[in-house]
């Protein structure tokens, strides 16, 4: 058996020697576009996660205020107390009245706050990530045995810098009827 050697200057072997500079540049552009596309997806996912966390906390705070007010009988007009994690206590009025509502029945956050129907609740967090939520409610007397309760919450500030205008804060609203047995 003999070995067959081909010469290097054979045209068939010269075509397969490697990438040209143009092919390399095209491959780099395709790779760069792919990396930039995936980075934008990561940023969008992080933004969505932050918004979801804000809405979850707003929902939990609105639910907490709703439950505290529901614990008082509808025929009673009592004030209950809620304490946030900075040990600030807030009076929560269960009497008819409260925050200003829009024509659609939602709490109007552009209006001034009403004493005992508002609290700037600070949630518990670590590493300076505590956030303050604007929680407001309105109690409407339906009869001597029933009240309509509207509670809304939204993010007001984050961190230690107090950047209230820099974050999109969706409003969460809970409405419920409080009856005789509650």
Secondary structure, 3 states (H helix, E strand, C coil): CCCCCCCCCCHHHHCCCCCCHHHHHHHHHHHHHHHHHHHHHHHHHHHHHHHHHHHHHHHHHHHHHHHHHHCCCCCCCCEEEEECCCCCEEEEECCCEECCECCCCCECCCCCCCCCCEEEEECCCCCCCCEEEEEEEEEEEEECCEEEEEEEEEEEEECCCCCCCCCCCCCEEEEEEECCCC
